[in-house]
Amino acid sequence: MTKGLAEWLARLPRRADGAPLVDAVIAGHSHTLNDAVEAGIPYIQSGSGGRLFGLVQLPCGQRHTAEVV
């Protein structure tokens, strides 16, 4: 992951309890491959040219956390 993306994710709004307000980030433009969780927010960036496919599972409910698959 690029330093800029990590800093951007860390600055995104949070709920009153500190949980991320954003459920997931689908990034693009830089043509790099990223898939991880930063600042509690799963993100994907699936490369370029349509060669790769990214998937983020976002479960419903308060007991689950999102994950990058």
ABEGO torsion letter per residue (X at the ends): XBAAAAAAAAABBBBAAGBBABABBBBBGAGBBBBBBBGGBBBBBAEBGGABBBBBBBBBEAABBBBBX
